[in-house]
Amino acid sequence: MTRTEYRWLLPSAMADPELPDDRLRGRRTVRDWAVDITAFLIAAGIGLLALGTIEADETTADVVVFVDSVVGAVACCALWLRRRWPVGLAVALTVLSAVEPVAAGALLVALFSLAVHRPFKPVAIVGALALALVPLQPFLRPDPTTGYLASVIFGALLILLVISWGMAVRSRRQLVVTLRERAHRAEAEAELRAEQAQRLAREAIAREMHDVLAHRLTLLSVHAGALEFRPDAPAAEVGRAAGVIRDSAHEALQDLREIIGVLRGPGDADEGHRPQPTLATLEALVAESRLAGMKVALDNRVTDPGEAPAATGRTVYRIAQECLTNARKHAPGTEVSLTVDGGPGEGLTVVVENPAPTEPFERVPGSGQGLIGLTERATLAGGALEHGPTKDGGFAVRARLPWPAP
C-alpha cells in the first residue's frame, strides 16, 4: 500500500508528510476519531465509577451529586479539545480534580495527551502540579471505602503511569519520524548522485565527440575547400581528394555510430566494435593528416609503441588528434612538429608545436572546449597537460602521462 492508502491508520501527527512538531494538526484521521472516542468513554467510565461511590455515601447531598455529575460531563466533553490546547486543558483539569473526583478520568487522559504532544518541560511542570495536588482531593473529598494514604499513593501512581506511557509514545513517534526523514534524505541524495553521474557522462561523451568528429570534419572541410578553389586540378588530385573525403566521412560515421552505441547501452550496441586508437596507430593519424595536405613532422622516440598501456596510448592519440585539428583550423600551411618520448617507468611525454601562420586565411571559430577536454583527459589518466602561445607567436601543447614499470 502507498502512504495515501494507509494514512487513515496513522495518527494525524504521523500522517503528515512533513516532520511532526508541536504545531496544530489538520483534520483528524480515522484512527484519531477512534482514539478520541475511546478516551472519552474511558474518562466517562471512570467518572461514573467515582459518581457511583459518591451516591453510595448517604451523607452526600443531592445537590452535590448533581453538581458532580454536571462537572464530570463537562470535563469529559472538554477532552475533545485536548489536541488543540493540551497544556491549558491539563492545567484546568488538574486544578478541577483537586475538588472533583469525577474529573479524575478526564485528568488522566489529558495528562497522557499532554505527554504525547508536548516536549518534556511543560509535561514536567504540569505533572509536578498534578502530583502536588494529589493529597488535596482525598483530604477534601475522602473516599469512605479507601484510606487517605492509599488514595494518595494510588493517585500518584496513576499520574506517573499515564505520563510515562505518553512520553514513550512520543519517543516512538519521533523515532519513526527520524527514520522517515533519513529515508527521504537518502532518496534525495541518490537522485542528486544520479543527476551528477548523468551530467558527468554527458560531458565525457561530449568531449569524446569533439575529439573524434572535429578531426574528421576538418579533413572534409580542407579537401572540400581545395576542390572548390581548384576546379581545374588534375583528375588524379581530384580523385585523391574525393577519396579522402569519402574515407573521412566514413570514419566520422563509424565514430558517431560507436558513440551512439555507448548511449544506447551494451544490450543495444553493435556486435562488432572498432578497435580503440593506441600509440601504435599514431603514425596512421599523421599519415592521414599528411594526405590532407598538412605538414607534420613526427618524432616518435618510443622503442615499442605497442607495449604502451591502452589508456595512455589512447590519451596520446587523442591529444595528437586534437592538436592536429587545431593547427589545421588556426594555423593552416604551417609545419606541425609532434614529438613522443618515454618508456616504461619514466612515463610518456608528448609535445606538439606549430609556428604562427604566415599567410592570410579564413579563420574558423573555435569553442575552446577541445583544450579543456584534453586537460581533463590527461588529469584523469594520472598526468598533466600545459598549453599556450610560444615566443614566436606559435602554439605549443605539452603533456606528460604515466607509464608504469613492468
Buried (B, 14 or more C-beta within 10 A) or exposed (E): EEEEEEBEEBBBBBBBEEEBEEEEBEEBBEBBEEBBEEBBEBBBEBBBBBBEBBBEBEEBEEEBBEEBBEBBBBBBEBBEEBBEBBBBBBBBBBBBBBBBBBBBBBBBBBBBBBBBBBEEEBBEEBBEBBBEBBBBBBEEBBBEEEEEEEBBEBBBEBBBEBBEBBBEBBEEBEEBBEEBEEEEEEEEEEEEEEEEEEEEEEEBBEBBBBBBBBBBBBBBBBBBEBBEEEEEBEEEEBEBBEEBBEBBBEBBEEBBEBBBBEEEEEEEBEEEEEEEBBBBBBEEBBEBBEBBBBEBEBEBEBEEBEBBBEBBBBBBBBBBBBBBBBBBBBBBBBEBBBBBBBBBEEBBBBBBBBBEBEEEEEEEEEEEBBBEBBBBBBEEBBBEBEBEEEEEEBBBBBBBBBBEEE
